[in-house]
Amino acid sequence: MKSTALSHIHESLGAKMVPFAGYNMPVQYEGVNAEHEIVRNGVGVFDVSHMGEFLISGPNALALIQKVTTNDASTLVIGKAQYSCLPNENGGIIDDLIIYQIKEEQYLLVVNASNIDKDWNWISSKNDVGADMKNISDEYSLLAIQGPMAMEAMQSLTSVDLAGIKYYHFEVADFAGAENVIISATGYTGSGGFEIYAKNNEIEQIWNKVFEAGEAYGIKPIGLAARDTLRLEMGFCLYGNDINDTTSPFEAGLGWITKFTKDFTNSENLKAQKEAGVSRKLIGFELTERGIPRHDYEIVDKDGNVIGIVTSGTMAPSLNKGIGLGYVTTEFAGVDSEIFIRIRKNDIPAKVVKLPFYKK
């Protein structure tokens, strides 16, 4: 079991630690609902150092990235980030990721913790263009400082104007006494804030200074359980739940990151699928009666016929109702469609809603 550079701090704070993607990670501190509210209304900090980072460099770095990802990375400039995914040969998704252009001919790919080896092996297998690849996952840590007060609370720690960093943009700058830190206006919560990439040997100092600077703002550490409820209220996909090796970008509502202005893995088949249309779609739904939908629960129609499956579900802390994502046959995918979630043999009514669930 791997630990992050901050695991000892989480333990000293009384976090409940659980194994996740081979790492010992904090799942909660004082409780999911309290932590969720802190991020929605104030500022909270997640240690997400288990995420993977690959550095792709050289004259053919872009060519390799274009070949293995669905989005068009040629639109990137230094200081800009892009959400994308790695398609497989069979119409599914190997992983979703964020691509940062760090310098001319240098890109940082940030991948899910559970897929580091799988993604590395896949991209390596496609690297017939001689791009330089480095897996720096074990050298770097990642803090997500999230919430509407994040910017104001963190401004004293850097010489960069945080308000000037637009969404999905970043700066490489000084932060909390460390140099060359990536300060990225990204996150998985829908409440604003930053993600901070720094070397393992600097992250404890950064963590401590972040908590000193944020003290007046009621800053708190946040666990992975609240990260999940926050992302689900936004309708953000979680790899392994809502997208996987068998779901296509078009089924998953990721057509907006699938660009046919270039050739990439399986692009011909995906293009044909886009033109023909899909038979199932990922939808968001709200229960109209009490209940909590969970991963793998069946979705049925009014006659009890199975029409799909729940991929993520929870009791949404900000909305106080059961919400979820799931795949249904296309005829039931329209907003306001009436569906039912089978919870322990009871079919609980629900309706399809437009994402995100949570609107500020």
C-alpha positions in Angstrom: 0.0 0.0 0.0 1.5 3.4 -1.0 1.1 6.5 1.1 1.1 10.1 -0.1 3.7 12.5 1.3 0.9 13.8 3.6 -0.6 10.5 4.9 0.9 11.0 8.3 -0.8 14.4 8.6 -4.2 13.0 7.7 -3.7 10.3 10.4 -2.7 12.9 13.0 -5.9 14.8 12.1 -8.0 11.8 12.8 -9.0 11.1 9.2 -10.6 7.7 8.4 -8.1 6.2 6.1 -9.1 3.7 3.4 -7.2 1.9 0.5 -8.0 3.6 -2.8 -6.2 2.7 -6.1 -3.3 1.2 -4.1 -2.9 4.3 -1.9 -3.8 4.8 1.8 -6.2 7.8 1.4 -8.3 10.0 3.7 -12.0 9.2 3.0 -13.4 11.6 5.7 -12.5 13.8 8.6 -15.5 15.2 10.5 -18.1 13.8 8.1 -19.2 13.9 4.5 -22.0 16.4 4.8 -20.1 18.9 6.9 -17.1 18.6 4.6 -19.3 19.0 1.5 -20.8 22.2 2.9 -17.4 23.6 3.6 -16.4 23.3 0.0 -19.8 24.6 -1.3 -19.7 27.7 0.9 -16.1 28.3 2.1 -12.8 26.6 1.3 -11.5 23.1 1.7 -8.4 21.1 0.8 -8.1 17.7 -0.7 -4.9 15.6 -0.9 -5.2 14.0 -4.3 -1.6 13.1 -4.7 -2.5 9.6 -5.8 -3.3 11.0 -9.3 -0.9 10.2 -12.0 1.3 12.6 -14.0 3.1 12.0 -17.3 5.4 14.5 -18.9 5.4 14.2 -22.7 8.1 16.3 -24.5 9.9 16.8 -27.7 9.2 17.8 -31.3 6.6 15.0 -31.6 4.9 15.3 -28.2 1.8 16.9 -29.8 1.7 14.3 -32.5 1.6 11.5 -29.9 -1.1 13.3 -27.8 -3.2 13.9 -30.9 -3.0 10.2 -31.8 -4.2 8.9 -28.4 -6.7 11.5 -27.3 -10.2 12.5 -28.6 -10.0 16.2 -28.0 -7.9 18.5 -30.3 -4.8 19.3 -28.3 -3.5 21.6 -31.1 -5.7 24.3 -29.7 -3.7 24.4 -26.5 -1.3 27.2 -25.7 1.2 27.5 -22.9 -0.8 28.1 -19.7 -4.0 26.4 -21.0 -5.5 23.0 -19.9 -7.9 20.7 -21.7 -10.2 17.9 -20.6 -9.9 14.8 -22.9 -10.1 11.0 -22.9 -8.1 8.1 -24.2 -10.3 5.9 -26.5 -9.5 2.2 -26.9 -9.8 0.2 -30.1 -13.3 -1.2 -29.2 -15.4 1.9 -28.8 -14.7 2.3 -25.0 -12.6 4.7 -22.9 -9.3 3.8 -21.3 -9.3 6.9 -19.1 -10.3 10.5 -18.9 -7.5 13.0 -18.3 -6.4 16.7 -18.2 -3.7 17.9 -20.6 -1.6 20.9 -19.7 0.7 22.7 -22.1 3.7 23.6 -19.9 6.2 24.8 -22.5 6.7 24.7 -26.3 6.9 20.9 -27.0 6.1 19.9 -23.4 2.8 18.7 -22.0 1.7 17.3 -18.7 -1.0 14.6 -18.7 -2.9 14.1 -15.4 -4.6 10.7 -15.2 -6.6 8.8 -12.7 -4.8 7.0 -9.9 -6.3 3.6 -10.6 -5.2 3.8 -14.3 -1.6 5.0 -14.1 0.0 1.7 -15.3 -2.7 1.0 -17.8 -2.5 4.5 -19.3 1.3 4.6 -19.4 1.5 1.2 -21.1 -1.2 2.2 -23.7 0.4 5.6 -24.6 3.8 4.0 -24.7 2.5 1.3 -27.1 1.3 4.1 -29.4 4.6 6.1 -29.2 6.1 5.3 -32.6 6.9 9.0 -33.2 9.8 9.2 -30.6 8.1 11.5 -28.1 10.0 11.7 -24.8 7.8 10.2 -22.0 8.4 10.4 -18.3 6.2 9.0 -15.6 6.6 11.5 -12.7 3.6 10.3 -10.7 5.7 9.2 -7.7 7.6 12.5 -7.5 4.7 15.0 -7.5 1.9 15.7 -5.1 -1.4 17.4 -5.8 -3.6 19.5 -3.5 -7.1 20.6 -4.6 -8.0 23.8 -2.8 -11.7 24.2 -3.6 -14.6 26.5 -2.8 -15.8 30.1 -3.3 -13.3 31.5 -0.8 -10.3 29.6 -2.2 -9.0 32.6 -4.3 -9.2 35.2 -1.5 -7.8 32.8 1.1 -4.8 31.8 -1.0 -3.9 35.1 -2.6 -1.3 36.0 0.1 0.7 32.8 -0.7 1.7 33.8 -4.3 2.8 36.8 -6.3 0.4 35.8 -9.1 -3.0 37.4 -9.3 -5.2 34.4 -8.7 -8.3 36.2 -10.0 -6.6 36.5 -13.3 -6.3 32.8 -13.9 -9.3 31.8 -16.0 -11.0 28.4 -15.7 -8.9 25.6 -17.3 -5.9 27.9 -17.3 -2.8 27.8 -15.1 0.4 29.6 -14.1 3.8 28.1 -13.1 4.8 30.3 -10.2 5.8 30.7 -6.6 3.3 29.4 -4.0 3.6 29.0 -0.3 7.4 29.4 -0.3 8.0 26.9 -3.1 9.0 27.8 -6.7 7.8 26.4 -10.0 4.4 25.3 -8.6 1.6 24.7 -11.1 -1.4 26.7 -9.9 -4.3 25.5 -12.0 -7.9 26.9 -12.1 -9.4 23.4 -12.3 -11.2 21.1 -9.9 -13.7 18.3 -9.5 -16.2 20.1 -7.2 -18.0 22.8 -9.2 -17.3 25.4 -6.5 -14.3 27.1 -8.0 -10.7 27.0 -6.6 -7.4 25.7 -7.7 -5.3 22.6 -8.0 -1.7 22.8 -6.9 1.0 20.5 -8.3 4.3 20.5 -6.4 7.2 18.2 -5.6 6.7 15.7 -2.8 9.5 17.3 -0.7 7.7 20.7 -0.8 4.1 19.6 -0.2 4.1 19.4 3.6 5.4 23.0 3.8 2.7 24.1 1.3 0.0 22.2 3.2 0.9 24.0 6.4 1.1 27.4 4.8 -2.3 26.8 3.1 -3.9 26.1 6.4 -2.3 29.1 8.1 -3.5 31.4 5.3 -6.9 29.8 5.3 -7.5 29.8 9.0 -9.4 33.1 9.0 -11.7 31.6 6.3 -12.5 28.4 8.2 -10.4 26.2 5.9 -10.7 22.4 6.6 -9.2 19.2 5.2 -11.7 17.3 3.0 -11.9 13.6 2.3 -12.5 11.5 -0.8 -16.1 10.8 0.2 -17.1 14.5 -0.1 -15.1 14.7 -3.3 -17.5 12.1 -4.7 -20.7 13.8 -3.5 -19.4 17.2 -4.8 -18.5 15.9 -8.3 -21.7 13.9 -8.5 -23.9 17.0 -7.8 -22.1 18.5 -10.9 -22.7 15.5 -13.1 -18.9 15.0 -13.6 -18.0 11.5 -14.7 -16.0 9.2 -12.5 -13.8 6.6 -14.3 -14.7 3.1 -13.3 -18.3 4.2 -12.5 -19.8 6.4 -15.3 -17.2 5.7 -18.0 -15.1 2.6 -18.5 -13.6 0.3 -21.2 -17.1 -0.4 -22.6 -18.7 3.1 -22.7 -18.2 5.3 -25.7 -17.6 9.1 -25.5 -21.0 9.6 -27.3 -22.9 7.4 -24.9 -21.3 9.2 -22.0 -22.2 12.7 -23.2 -18.5 13.4 -24.0 -19.1 14.3 -27.6 -17.9 17.8 -26.8 -14.4 16.5 -26.2 -14.4 14.3 -29.3 -13.1 16.2 -32.3 -12.8 14.7 -35.8 -10.5 17.4 -37.0 -7.7 14.8 -36.7 -7.2 11.1 -36.7 -7.0 9.3 -33.4 -7.4 5.7 -32.0 -10.7 4.3 -33.3 -11.8 7.7 -34.7 -13.4 6.1 -37.8 -15.7 3.9 -35.8 -16.5 6.7 -33.3 -17.4 9.0 -36.2 -19.7 6.3 -37.7 -21.3 5.9 -34.2 -21.9 9.7 -34.0 -23.6 9.7 -37.4 -25.7 6.6 -36.7 -26.6 7.6 -33.1 -26.3 5.6 -29.9 -28.7 3.1 -28.4 -28.0 4.1 -24.7 -27.1 7.4 -23.0 -25.7 8.5 -19.7 -28.3 10.5 -17.9 -28.7 12.4 -14.6 -31.8 11.6 -12.5 -33.4 12.7 -9.3 -35.6 10.5 -7.2 -39.1 12.0 -6.7 -39.6 10.0 -3.5 -37.2 9.2 -0.6 -34.4 6.8 -1.3 -30.7 6.6 -2.1 -29.7 5.2 -5.5 -26.4 3.2 -5.6 -23.9 2.0 -8.2 -25.3 -1.1 -10.2 -28.9 -0.7 -9.1 -31.3 -1.5 -12.0 -33.2 1.3 -13.8 -36.7 0.1 -14.9 -39.7 1.6 -16.8 -43.2 1.9 -15.3 -43.9 -1.8 -16.2 -40.8 -3.0 -14.4 -38.8 -3.7 -17.6 -35.0 -3.2 -17.1 -34.0 -0.2 -19.2 -30.6 0.6 -17.7 -28.2 0.7 -14.8 -27.2 3.2 -12.1 -23.4 4.1 -12.4 -23.2 6.6 -9.5 -25.7 7.6 -6.8 -25.9 9.4 -3.5 -28.0 11.5 -1.2 -27.0 14.9 -2.5 -26.0 17.0 0.6 -26.7 20.4 -1.2 -30.1 19.3 -2.5 -31.3 16.8 0.2 -32.5 14.3 -2.4 -31.4 11.1 -4.0 -29.5 11.8 -7.3 -27.6 9.6 -9.7 -26.1 9.0 -13.1 -26.8 6.0 -15.2 -27.2 4.5 -18.6 -30.7 4.1 -20.1 -31.9 3.2 -23.6 -32.1 6.3 -25.7 -35.9 6.5 -25.7 -35.8 7.2 -21.9 -32.9 9.7 -22.0 -34.9 12.9 -22.6 -35.2 15.4 -19.8 -38.3 14.8 -17.6 -38.6 11.1 -18.7 -40.2 9.1 -16.0 -38.0 6.2 -14.8 -37.8 4.0 -11.7 -34.8 2.9 -9.6 -35.0 -0.6 -8.2 -33.9 -0.3 -4.6 -34.1 -3.6 -2.7 -37.0 -4.9 -4.9 -38.9 -1.6 -4.6 -39.2 0.5 -7.8 -38.7 4.2 -6.6 -39.9 6.8 -9.1 -37.4 9.2 -10.6 -37.1 11.7 -13.4 -34.4 12.5 -15.9 -33.0 16.0 -15.3 -30.6 18.3 -17.0 -27.1 18.4 -15.5 -25.6 19.8 -13.3 -27.9 18.8 -10.4 -26.4 21.6 -8.3 -26.7 25.1 -9.5 -25.1 27.9 -7.6 
